[in-house]
């Protein structure tokens, strides 16, 4: 059952990476470094999400863990990565899945005016489910 859950949540985590990339590309717009920067941002946010179990692990347990005291560095970076992941995924999910637009809007106010209240809640729900999948994969990995 554990491996089935890893496969299922891992598949959803791939979509999370795609939406993070799309959202990062939208934020960086048409700058010359947008594509490589978006790839690096996507890899970093995915790596932090998949490292959740290790970042919050009890340092007294056995197995692979971060050095004692490193949480003061990694926990704020993890929080930043997860917030950015949710933000970029919301932008991509709401526009690609809900609004079916190719031109991505990064302004929340303009985006909110383009969608109804139910669409906003639906996009937020999809985003939280998809973004949480990477965190769950981290918890199931041993």
Phi and psi in radians as a Rosetta constraint file:
Dihedral C 1 N 2 CA 2 C 2 CIRCULARHARMONIC -1.034 0.35
Dihedral N 2 CA 2 C 2 N 3 CIRCULARHARMONIC -0.769 0.35
Dihedral C 2 N 3 CA 3 C 3 CIRCULARHARMONIC -1.230 0.35
Dihedral N 3 CA 3 C 3 N 4 CIRCULARHARMONIC -0.560 0.35
Dihedral C 3 N 4 CA 4 C 4 CIRCULARHARMONIC -1.143 0.35
Dihedral N 4 CA 4 C 4 N 5 CIRCULARHARMONIC -0.754 0.35
Dihedral C 4 N 5 CA 5 C 5 CIRCULARHARMONIC -1.128 0.35
Dihedral N 5 CA 5 C 5 N 6 CIRCULARHARMONIC -0.702 0.35
Dihedral C 5 N 6 CA 6 C 6 CIRCULARHARMONIC -1.085 0.35
Dihedral N 6 CA 6 C 6 N 7 CIRCULARHARMONIC -0.728 0.35
Dihedral C 6 N 7 CA 7 C 7 CIRCULARHARMONIC -1.129 0.35
Dihedral N 7 CA 7 C 7 N 8 CIRCULARHARMONIC -0.781 0.35
Dihedral C 7 N 8 CA 8 C 8 CIRCULARHARMONIC -1.178 0.35
Dihedral N 8 CA 8 C 8 N 9 CIRCULARHARMONIC -0.893 0.35
Dihedral C 8 N 9 CA 9 C 9 CIRCULARHARMONIC -1.176 0.35
Dihedral N 9 CA 9 C 9 N 10 CIRCULARHARMONIC -0.557 0.35
Dihedral C 9 N 10 CA 10 C 10 CIRCULARHARMONIC -1.123 0.35
Dihedral N 10 CA 10 C 10 N 11 CIRCULARHARMONIC -0.662 0.35
Dihedral C 10 N 11 CA 11 C 11 CIRCULARHARMONIC -1.113 0.35
Dihedral N 11 CA 11 C 11 N 12 CIRCULARHARMONIC -0.746 0.35
Dihedral C 11 N 12 CA 12 C 12 CIRCULARHARMONIC -1.186 0.35
Dihedral N 12 CA 12 C 12 N 13 CIRCULARHARMONIC -0.620 0.35
Dihedral C 12 N 13 CA 13 C 13 CIRCULARHARMONIC -1.098 0.35
Dihedral N 13 CA 13 C 13 N 14 CIRCULARHARMONIC -0.534 0.35
Dihedral C 13 N 14 CA 14 C 14 CIRCULARHARMONIC -1.119 0.35
Dihedral N 14 CA 14 C 14 N 15 CIRCULARHARMONIC -0.725 0.35
Dihedral C 14 N 15 CA 15 C 15 CIRCULARHARMONIC -1.131 0.35
Dihedral N 15 CA 15 C 15 N 16 CIRCULARHARMONIC -0.626 0.35
Dihedral C 15 N 16 CA 16 C 16 CIRCULARHARMONIC -1.040 0.35
Dihedral N 16 CA 16 C 16 N 17 CIRCULARHARMONIC -0.758 0.35
Dihedral C 16 N 17 CA 17 C 17 CIRCULARHARMONIC -1.119 0.35
Dihedral N 17 CA 17 C 17 N 18 CIRCULARHARMONIC -0.702 0.35
Dihedral C 17 N 18 CA 18 C 18 CIRCULARHARMONIC -1.102 0.35
Dihedral N 18 CA 18 C 18 N 19 CIRCULARHARMONIC -0.791 0.35
Dihedral C 18 N 19 CA 19 C 19 CIRCULARHARMONIC -1.204 0.35
Dihedral N 19 CA 19 C 19 N 20 CIRCULARHARMONIC -0.560 0.35
Dihedral C 19 N 20 CA 20 C 20 CIRCULARHARMONIC -1.120 0.35
Dihedral N 20 CA 20 C 20 N 21 CIRCULARHARMONIC -0.741 0.35
Dihedral C 20 N 21 CA 21 C 21 CIRCULARHARMONIC -1.097 0.35
Dihedral N 21 CA 21 C 21 N 22 CIRCULARHARMONIC -0.826 0.35
Dihedral C 21 N 22 CA 22 C 22 CIRCULARHARMONIC -1.064 0.35
Dihedral N 22 CA 22 C 22 N 23 CIRCULARHARMONIC -0.784 0.35
Dihedral C 22 N 23 CA 23 C 23 CIRCULARHARMONIC -1.132 0.35
Dihedral N 23 CA 23 C 23 N 24 CIRCULARHARMONIC -0.707 0.35
Dihedral C 23 N 24 CA 24 C 24 CIRCULARHARMONIC -1.137 0.35
Dihedral N 24 CA 24 C 24 N 25 CIRCULARHARMONIC -0.701 0.35
Dihedral C 24 N 25 CA 25 C 25 CIRCULARHARMONIC -1.073 0.35
Dihedral N 25 CA 25 C 25 N 26 CIRCULARHARMONIC -0.686 0.35
Dihedral C 25 N 26 CA 26 C 26 CIRCULARHARMONIC -1.143 0.35
Dihedral N 26 CA 26 C 26 N 27 CIRCULARHARMONIC -0.723 0.35
Dihedral C 26 N 27 CA 27 C 27 CIRCULARHARMONIC -1.159 0.35
Dihedral N 27 CA 27 C 27 N 28 CIRCULARHARMONIC -0.753 0.35
Dihedral C 27 N 28 CA 28 C 28 CIRCULARHARMONIC -1.356 0.35
Dihedral N 28 CA 28 C 28 N 29 CIRCULARHARMONIC -0.210 0.35
Dihedral C 28 N 29 CA 29 C 29 CIRCULARHARMONIC 1.011 0.35
Dihedral N 29 CA 29 C 29 N 30 CIRCULARHARMONIC -2.254 0.35
Dihedral C 29 N 30 CA 30 C 30 CIRCULARHARMONIC -1.870 0.35
Dihedral N 30 CA 30 C 30 N 31 CIRCULARHARMONIC 0.494 0.35
Dihedral C 30 N 31 CA 31 C 31 CIRCULARHARMONIC -1.155 0.35
Dihedral N 31 CA 31 C 31 N 32 CIRCULARHARMONIC 2.661 0.35
Dihedral C 31 N 32 CA 32 C 32 CIRCULARHARMONIC -1.106 0.35
Dihedral N 32 CA 32 C 32 N 33 CIRCULARHARMONIC -0.467 0.35
Dihedral C 32 N 33 CA 33 C 33 CIRCULARHARMONIC -1.709 0.35
Dihedral N 33 CA 33 C 33 N 34 CIRCULARHARMONIC 0.181 0.35
Dihedral C 33 N 34 CA 34 C 34 CIRCULARHARMONIC -1.063 0.35
Dihedral N 34 CA 34 C 34 N 35 CIRCULARHARMONIC -0.798 0.35
Dihedral C 34 N 35 CA 35 C 35 CIRCULARHARMONIC -1.165 0.35
Dihedral N 35 CA 35 C 35 N 36 CIRCULARHARMONIC -0.927 0.35
Dihedral C 35 N 36 CA 36 C 36 CIRCULARHARMONIC -1.122 0.35
Dihedral N 36 CA 36 C 36 N 37 CIRCULARHARMONIC -0.636 0.35
Dihedral C 36 N 37 CA 37 C 37 CIRCULARHARMONIC -1.149 0.35
Dihedral N 37 CA 37 C 37 N 38 CIRCULARHARMONIC -0.699 0.35
Dihedral C 37 N 38 CA 38 C 38 CIRCULARHARMONIC -1.141 0.35
Dihedral N 38 CA 38 C 38 N 39 CIRCULARHARMONIC -0.658 0.35
Dihedral C 38 N 39 CA 39 C 39 CIRCULARHARMONIC -1.117 0.35
Dihedral N 39 CA 39 C 39 N 40 CIRCULARHARMONIC -0.797 0.35
Dihedral C 39 N 40 CA 40 C 40 CIRCULARHARMONIC -1.116 0.35
Dihedral N 40 CA 40 C 40 N 41 CIRCULARHARMONIC -0.745 0.35
Dihedral C 40 N 41 CA 41 C 41 CIRCULARHARMONIC -1.081 0.35
Dihedral N 41 CA 41 C 41 N 42 CIRCULARHARMONIC -0.755 0.35
Dihedral C 41 N 42 CA 42 C 42 CIRCULARHARMONIC -1.100 0.35
Dihedral N 42 CA 42 C 42 N 43 CIRCULARHARMONIC -0.771 0.35
Dihedral C 42 N 43 CA 43 C 43 CIRCULARHARMONIC -1.098 0.35
Dihedral N 43 CA 43 C 43 N 44 CIRCULARHARMONIC -0.754 0.35
Dihedral C 43 N 44 CA 44 C 44 CIRCULARHARMONIC -1.136 0.35
Dihedral N 44 CA 44 C 44 N 45 CIRCULARHARMONIC -0.816 0.35
Dihedral C 44 N 45 CA 45 C 45 CIRCULARHARMONIC -1.156 0.35
Dihedral N 45 CA 45 C 45 N 46 CIRCULARHARMONIC -0.670 0.35
Dihedral C 45 N 46 CA 46 C 46 CIRCULARHARMONIC -1.158 0.35
Dihedral N 46 CA 46 C 46 N 47 CIRCULARHARMONIC -0.715 0.35
Dihedral C 46 N 47 CA 47 C 47 CIRCULARHARMONIC -1.100 0.35
Dihedral N 47 CA 47 C 47 N 48 CIRCULARHARMONIC -0.746 0.35
Dihedral C 47 N 48 CA 48 C 48 CIRCULARHARMONIC -1.120 0.35
Dihedral N 48 CA 48 C 48 N 49 CIRCULARHARMONIC -0.736 0.35
Dihedral C 48 N 49 CA 49 C 49 CIRCULARHARMONIC -1.093 0.35
Dihedral N 49 CA 49 C 49 N 50 CIRCULARHARMONIC -0.742 0.35
Dihedral C 49 N 50 CA 50 C 50 CIRCULARHARMONIC -1.290 0.35
Dihedral N 50 CA 50 C 50 N 51 CIRCULARHARMONIC -0.235 0.35
Dihedral C 50 N 51 CA 51 C 51 CIRCULARHARMONIC -1.677 0.35
Dihedral N 51 CA 51 C 51 N 52 CIRCULARHARMONIC 0.103 0.35
Dihedral C 51 N 52 CA 52 C 52 CIRCULARHARMONIC -0.904 0.35
Dihedral N 52 CA 52 C 52 N 53 CIRCULARHARMONIC -0.818 0.35
Dihedral C 52 N 53 CA 53 C 53 CIRCULARHARMONIC -1.039 0.35
Dihedral N 53 CA 53 C 53 N 54 CIRCULARHARMONIC -0.673 0.35
Dihedral C 53 N 54 CA 54 C 54 CIRCULARHARMONIC -1.388 0.35
Dihedral N 54 CA 54 C 54 N 55 CIRCULARHARMONIC -0.580 0.35
Dihedral C 54 N 55 CA 55 C 55 CIRCULARHARMONIC -1.174 0.35
Dihedral N 55 CA 55 C 55 N 56 CIRCULARHARMONIC -0.645 0.35
Dihedral C 55 N 56 CA 56 C 56 CIRCULARHARMONIC -1.771 0.35
Dihedral N 56 CA 56 C 56 N 57 CIRCULARHARMONIC 0.199 0.35
Dihedral C 56 N 57 CA 57 C 57 CIRCULARHARMONIC -1.223 0.35
Dihedral N 57 CA 57 C 57 N 58 CIRCULARHARMONIC 2.622 0.35
Dihedral C 57 N 58 CA 58 C 58 CIRCULARHARMONIC -1.248 0.35
Dihedral N 58 CA 58 C 58 N 59 CIRCULARHARMONIC 2.127 0.35
Dihedral C 58 N 59 CA 59 C 59 CIRCULARHARMONIC -1.145 0.35
Dihedral N 59 CA 59 C 59 N 60 CIRCULARHARMONIC -0.192 0.35
Dihedral C 59 N 60 CA 60 C 60 CIRCULARHARMONIC -1.559 0.35
Dihedral N 60 CA 60 C 60 N 61 CIRCULARHARMONIC -0.155 0.35
Dihedral C 60 N 61 CA 61 C 61 CIRCULARHARMONIC -1.363 0.35
Dihedral N 61 CA 61 C 61 N 62 CIRCULARHARMONIC 2.829 0.35
Dihedral C 61 N 62 CA 62 C 62 CIRCULARHARMONIC -1.476 0.35
Dihedral N 62 CA 62 C 62 N 63 CIRCULARHARMONIC 2.928 0.35
Dihedral C 62 N 63 CA 63 C 63 CIRCULARHARMONIC 1.719 0.35
Dihedral N 63 CA 63 C 63 N 64 CIRCULARHARMONIC -3.072 0.35
Dihedral C 63 N 64 CA 64 C 64 CIRCULARHARMONIC -1.220 0.35
Dihedral N 64 CA 64 C 64 N 65 CIRCULARHARMONIC 2.290 0.35
Dihedral C 64 N 65 CA 65 C 65 CIRCULARHARMONIC -2.654 0.35
Dihedral N 65 CA 65 C 65 N 66 CIRCULARHARMONIC 2.840 0.35
Dihedral C 65 N 66 CA 66 C 66 CIRCULARHARMONIC -1.326 0.35
Dihedral N 66 CA 66 C 66 N 67 CIRCULARHARMONIC 2.715 0.35
Dihedral C 66 N 67 CA 67 C 67 CIRCULARHARMONIC -1.049 0.35
Dihedral N 67 CA 67 C 67 N 68 CIRCULARHARMONIC 2.592 0.35
Dihedral C 67 N 68 CA 68 C 68 CIRCULARHARMONIC -1.010 0.35
Dihedral N 68 CA 68 C 68 N 69 CIRCULARHARMONIC 2.342 0.35
Dihedral C 68 N 69 CA 69 C 69 CIRCULARHARMONIC 1.520 0.35
Dihedral N 69 CA 69 C 69 N 70 CIRCULARHARMONIC -0.115 0.35
Dihedral C 69 N 70 CA 70 C 70 CIRCULARHARMONIC -1.367 0.35
Dihedral N 70 CA 70 C 70 N 71 CIRCULARHARMONIC -0.193 0.35
Dihedral C 70 N 71 CA 71 C 71 CIRCULARHARMONIC -1.055 0.35
Dihedral N 71 CA 71 C 71 N 72 CIRCULARHARMONIC -0.525 0.35
Dihedral C 71 N 72 CA 72 C 72 CIRCULARHARMONIC -1.100 0.35
Dihedral N 72 CA 72 C 72 N 73 CIRCULARHARMONIC -0.422 0.35
Dihedral C 72 N 73 CA 73 C 73 CIRCULARHARMONIC -1.624 0.35
Dihedral N 73 CA 73 C 73 N 74 CIRCULARHARMONIC -0.820 0.35
Dihedral C 73 N 74 CA 74 C 74 CIRCULARHARMONIC -1.347 0.35
Dihedral N 74 CA 74 C 74 N 75 CIRCULARHARMONIC -0.575 0.35
Dihedral C 74 N 75 CA 75 C 75 CIRCULARHARMONIC -1.148 0.35
Dihedral N 75 CA 75 C 75 N 76 CIRCULARHARMONIC -0.803 0.35
Dihedral C 75 N 76 CA 76 C 76 CIRCULARHARMONIC -1.111 0.35
Dihedral N 76 CA 76 C 76 N 77 CIRCULARHARMONIC -0.656 0.35
Dihedral C 76 N 77 CA 77 C 77 CIRCULARHARMONIC -1.160 0.35
Dihedral N 77 CA 77 C 77 N 78 CIRCULARHARMONIC -0.678 0.35
Dihedral C 77 N 78 CA 78 C 78 CIRCULARHARMONIC -1.072 0.35
Dihedral N 78 CA 78 C 78 N 79 CIRCULARHARMONIC -0.810 0.35
Dihedral C 78 N 79 CA 79 C 79 CIRCULARHARMONIC -1.072 0.35
Dihedral N 79 CA 79 C 79 N 80 CIRCULARHARMONIC -0.756 0.35
Dihedral C 79 N 80 CA 80 C 80 CIRCULARHARMONIC -1.068 0.35
Dihedral N 80 CA 80 C 80 N 81 CIRCULARHARMONIC -0.779 0.35
Dihedral C 80 N 81 CA 81 C 81 CIRCULARHARMONIC -1.113 0.35
Dihedral N 81 CA 81 C 81 N 82 CIRCULARHARMONIC -0.746 0.35
Dihedral C 81 N 82 CA 82 C 82 CIRCULARHARMONIC -1.169 0.35
Dihedral N 82 CA 82 C 82 N 83 CIRCULARHARMONIC -0.739 0.35
Dihedral C 82 N 83 CA 83 C 83 CIRCULARHARMONIC -1.092 0.35
Dihedral N 83 CA 83 C 83 N 84 CIRCULARHARMONIC -0.754 0.35
Dihedral C 83 N 84 CA 84 C 84 CIRCULARHARMONIC -1.136 0.35
Dihedral N 84 CA 84 C 84 N 85 CIRCULARHARMONIC -0.675 0.35
Dihedral C 84 N 85 CA 85 C 85 CIRCULARHARMONIC -1.060 0.35
Dihedral N 85 CA 85 C 85 N 86 CIRCULARHARMONIC -0.815 0.35
Dihedral C 85 N 86 CA 86 C 86 CIRCULARHARMONIC -1.127 0.35
Dihedral N 86 CA 86 C 86 N 87 CIRCULARHARMONIC -0.737 0.35
Dihedral C 86 N 87 CA 87 C 87 CIRCULARHARMONIC -1.082 0.35
Dihedral N 87 CA 87 C 87 N 88 CIRCULARHARMONIC -0.886 0.35
Dihedral C 87 N 88 CA 88 C 88 CIRCULARHARMONIC -1.192 0.35
Dihedral N 88 CA 88 C 88 N 89 CIRCULARHARMONIC -0.649 0.35
Dihedral C 88 N 89 CA 89 C 89 CIRCULARHARMONIC -1.163 0.35
Dihedral N 89 CA 89 C 89 N 90 CIRCULARHARMONIC -0.657 0.35
Dihedral C 89 N 90 CA 90 C 90 CIRCULARHARMONIC -1.104 0.35
Dihedral N 90 CA 90 C 90 N 91 CIRCULARHARMONIC -0.768 0.35
Dihedral C 90 N 91 CA 91 C 91 CIRCULARHARMONIC -1.022 0.35
Dihedral N 91 CA 91 C 91 N 92 CIRCULARHARMONIC -0.847 0.35
Dihedral C 91 N 92 CA 92 C 92 CIRCULARHARMONIC -1.210 0.35
Dihedral N 92 CA 92 C 92 N 93 CIRCULARHARMONIC -0.808 0.35
Dihedral C 92 N 93 CA 93 C 93 CIRCULARHARMONIC -1.090 0.35
Dihedral N 93 CA 93 C 93 N 94 CIRCULARHARMONIC -0.752 0.35
Dihedral C 93 N 94 CA 94 C 94 CIRCULARHARMONIC -1.172 0.35
Dihedral N 94 CA 94 C 94 N 95 CIRCULARHARMONIC -0.583 0.35
Dihedral C 94 N 95 CA 95 C 95 CIRCULARHARMONIC -1.623 0.35
Dihedral N 95 CA 95 C 95 N 96 CIRCULARHARMONIC -0.659 0.35
Dihedral C 95 N 96 CA 96 C 96 CIRCULARHARMONIC -1.358 0.35
Dihedral N 96 CA 96 C 96 N 97 CIRCULARHARMONIC -0.794 0.35
Dihedral C 96 N 97 CA 97 C 97 CIRCULARHARMONIC -1.519 0.35
Dihedral N 97 CA 97 C 97 N 98 CIRCULARHARMONIC -0.749 0.35
Dihedral C 97 N 98 CA 98 C 98 CIRCULARHARMONIC -1.553 0.35
Dihedral N 98 CA 98 C 98 N 99 CIRCULARHARMONIC -0.925 0.35
Dihedral C 98 N 99 CA 99 C 99 CIRCULARHARMONIC -1.547 0.35
Dihedral N 99 CA 99 C 99 N 100 CIRCULARHARMONIC -0.253 0.35
Dihedral C 99 N 100 CA 100 C 100 CIRCULARHARMONIC 0.964 0.35
Dihedral N 100 CA 100 C 100 N 101 CIRCULARHARMONIC 0.845 0.35
Dihedral C 100 N 101 CA 101 C 101 CIRCULARHARMONIC -1.913 0.35
Dihedral N 101 CA 101 C 101 N 102 CIRCULARHARMONIC 2.559 0.35
Dihedral C 101 N 102 CA 102 C 102 CIRCULARHARMONIC -1.623 0.35
Dihedral N 102 CA 102 C 102 N 103 CIRCULARHARMONIC -0.511 0.35
Dihedral C 102 N 103 CA 103 C 103 CIRCULARHARMONIC -1.513 0.35
Dihedral N 103 CA 103 C 103 N 104 CIRCULARHARMONIC 2.104 0.35
Dihedral C 103 N 104 CA 104 C 104 CIRCULARHARMONIC -1.617 0.35
Dihedral N 104 CA 104 C 104 N 105 CIRCULARHARMONIC 2.265 0.35
Dihedral C 104 N 105 CA 105 C 105 CIRCULARHARMONIC -1.738 0.35
Dihedral N 105 CA 105 C 105 N 106 CIRCULARHARMONIC 2.229 0.35
Dihedral C 105 N 106 CA 106 C 106 CIRCULARHARMONIC -1.766 0.35
Dihedral N 106 CA 106 C 106 N 107 CIRCULARHARMONIC -0.137 0.35
Dihedral C 106 N 107 CA 107 C 107 CIRCULARHARMONIC -1.443 0.35
Dihedral N 107 CA 107 C 107 N 108 CIRCULARHARMONIC 2.076 0.35
Dihedral C 107 N 108 CA 108 C 108 CIRCULARHARMONIC -1.056 0.35
Dihedral N 108 CA 108 C 108 N 109 CIRCULARHARMONIC -0.668 0.35
Dihedral C 108 N 109 CA 109 C 109 CIRCULARHARMONIC -1.144 0.35
Dihedral N 109 CA 109 C 109 N 110 CIRCULARHARMONIC -0.778 0.35
Dihedral C 109 N 110 CA 110 C 110 CIRCULARHARMONIC -1.156 0.35
Dihedral N 110 CA 110 C 110 N 111 CIRCULARHARMONIC -0.707 0.35
Dihedral C 110 N 111 CA 111 C 111 CIRCULARHARMONIC -1.101 0.35
Dihedral N 111 CA 111 C 111 N 112 CIRCULARHARMONIC -0.771 0.35
Dihedral C 111 N 112 CA 112 C 112 CIRCULARHARMONIC -1.133 0.35
Dihedral N 112 CA 112 C 112 N 113 CIRCULARHARMONIC -0.620 0.35
Dihedral C 112 N 113 CA 113 C 113 CIRCULARHARMONIC -1.243 0.35
Dihedral N 113 CA 113 C 113 N 114 CIRCULARHARMONIC -0.365 0.35
Dihedral C 113 N 114 CA 114 C 114 CIRCULARHARMONIC -1.424 0.35
Dihedral N 114 CA 114 C 114 N 115 CIRCULARHARMONIC -0.288 0.35
Dihedral C 114 N 115 CA 115 C 115 CIRCULARHARMONIC -2.102 0.35
Dihedral N 115 CA 115 C 115 N 116 CIRCULARHARMONIC 2.679 0.35
Dihedral C 115 N 116 CA 116 C 116 CIRCULARHARMONIC -1.416 0.35
Dihedral N 116 CA 116 C 116 N 117 CIRCULARHARMONIC 3.017 0.35
Dihedral C 116 N 117 CA 117 C 117 CIRCULARHARMONIC -1.098 0.35
Dihedral N 117 CA 117 C 117 N 118 CIRCULARHARMONIC -0.723 0.35
Dihedral C 117 N 118 CA 118 C 118 CIRCULARHARMONIC -1.141 0.35
Dihedral N 118 CA 118 C 118 N 119 CIRCULARHARMONIC -0.698 0.35
Dihedral C 118 N 119 CA 119 C 119 CIRCULARHARMONIC -1.125 0.35
Dihedral N 119 CA 119 C 119 N 120 CIRCULARHARMONIC -0.682 0.35
Dihedral C 119 N 120 CA 120 C 120 CIRCULARHARMONIC -1.100 0.35
Dihedral N 120 CA 120 C 120 N 121 CIRCULARHARMONIC -0.820 0.35
Dihedral C 120 N 121 CA 121 C 121 CIRCULARHARMONIC -1.118 0.35
Dihedral N 121 CA 121 C 121 N 122 CIRCULARHARMONIC -0.666 0.35
Dihedral C 121 N 122 CA 122 C 122 CIRCULARHARMONIC -1.131 0.35
Dihedral N 122 CA 122 C 122 N 123 CIRCULARHARMONIC -0.793 0.35
Dihedral C 122 N 123 CA 123 C 123 CIRCULARHARMONIC -1.100 0.35
Dihedral N 123 CA 123 C 123 N 124 CIRCULARHARMONIC -0.701 0.35
Dihedral C 123 N 124 CA 124 C 124 CIRCULARHARMONIC -1.138 0.35
Dihedral N 124 CA 124 C 124 N 125 CIRCULARHARMONIC -0.724 0.35
Dihedral C 124 N 125 CA 125 C 125 CIRCULARHARMONIC -1.097 0.35
Dihedral N 125 CA 125 C 125 N 126 CIRCULARHARMONIC -0.807 0.35
Dihedral C 125 N 126 CA 126 C 126 CIRCULARHARMONIC -1.044 0.35
Dihedral N 126 CA 126 C 126 N 127 CIRCULARHARMONIC -0.784 0.35
Dihedral C 126 N 127 CA 127 C 127 CIRCULARHARMONIC -1.075 0.35
Dihedral N 127 CA 127 C 127 N 128 CIRCULARHARMONIC -0.789 0.35
Dihedral C 127 N 128 CA 128 C 128 CIRCULARHARMONIC -1.184 0.35
Dihedral N 128 CA 128 C 128 N 129 CIRCULARHARMONIC -0.681 0.35
Dihedral C 128 N 129 CA 129 C 129 CIRCULARHARMONIC -1.116 0.35
Dihedral N 129 CA 129 C 129 N 130 CIRCULARHARMONIC -0.790 0.35
Dihedral C 129 N 130 CA 130 C 130 CIRCULARHARMONIC -1.215 0.35
Dihedral N 130 CA 130 C 130 N 131 CIRCULARHARMONIC -0.779 0.35
Dihedral C 130 N 131 CA 131 C 131 CIRCULARHARMONIC -1.157 0.35
Dihedral N 131 CA 131 C 131 N 132 CIRCULARHARMONIC -0.576 0.35
Dihedral C 131 N 132 CA 132 C 132 CIRCULARHARMONIC -1.261 0.35
Dihedral N 132 CA 132 C 132 N 133 CIRCULARHARMONIC -0.328 0.35
Dihedral C 132 N 133 CA 133 C 133 CIRCULARHARMONIC -1.106 0.35
Dihedral N 133 CA 133 C 133 N 134 CIRCULARHARMONIC -0.676 0.35
Dihedral C 133 N 134 CA 134 C 134 CIRCULARHARMONIC -1.132 0.35
Dihedral N 134 CA 134 C 134 N 135 CIRCULARHARMONIC -0.658 0.35
Dihedral C 134 N 135 CA 135 C 135 CIRCULARHARMONIC -1.135 0.35
Dihedral N 135 CA 135 C 135 N 136 CIRCULARHARMONIC -0.683 0.35
Dihedral C 135 N 136 CA 136 C 136 CIRCULARHARMONIC -1.226 0.35
Dihedral N 136 CA 136 C 136 N 137 CIRCULARHARMONIC -0.623 0.35
Dihedral C 136 N 137 CA 137 C 137 CIRCULARHARMONIC -1.042 0.35
Dihedral N 137 CA 137 C 137 N 138 CIRCULARHARMONIC -0.734 0.35
Dihedral C 137 N 138 CA 138 C 138 CIRCULARHARMONIC -1.021 0.35
Dihedral N 138 CA 138 C 138 N 139 CIRCULARHARMONIC -0.709 0.35
Dihedral C 138 N 139 CA 139 C 139 CIRCULARHARMONIC -1.231 0.35
Dihedral N 139 CA 139 C 139 N 140 CIRCULARHARMONIC -0.560 0.35
Dihedral C 139 N 140 CA 140 C 140 CIRCULARHARMONIC -1.427 0.35
Dihedral N 140 CA 140 C 140 N 141 CIRCULARHARMONIC -0.372 0.35
Dihedral C 140 N 141 CA 141 C 141 CIRCULARHARMONIC -1.286 0.35
Dihedral N 141 CA 141 C 141 N 142 CIRCULARHARMONIC 2.457 0.35
